[in-house]
Amino acid sequence: MSNLPLLRRQLQAEPGNLFVWHHLARVLEGLGKGDEAEKVLEEAVEVARAKPFVDRNGVLSYADLIRLRRERGAAVGPLLAEAREAYPDNCLVLSLEGHDLIEGGAYEEAIDRFDRILRVDPTDLPANSPSYDDILLGELSHDGRALAFSKPAATPKRPTHIKPPPRSCRPTPPTQ
């Protein structure tokens, strides 16, 4: 609880610090104040949008706002598209997009997103790249890929010129 006043003061001193915005939202969520955390994340995304450059810390607020909205069943498509445009190769955003694609039935596209994450070599990231949890680059992406593979593909419609099989499987009685 003592972090809240410190974080709020820091935001007054540095209103453009997206890391502090995100940290405040996480603390609020941890204290069971999900609605307030969501509002803070919405404000953080607005701060990120207003910047004349793409702030790499903004992805944290986008990702958590997408996660919170998905958890309560809200649509996240436009916000996710905006995050993908700003952070096209970010593994966290790719993972969120993969799960969104699964929910929409676009399994092949979802597998592609998880495969892109699995191809990331954490020992060969550029200096200005974010760091990722090993679990995102491994287990979670394998789980997402497996989930997409386990979903039934859309059943193709039978061409009209092919006669359907007979309904009865009763054997024909032998003739004597």
Disulfide bonds with the S-S distance in Angstrom:
none
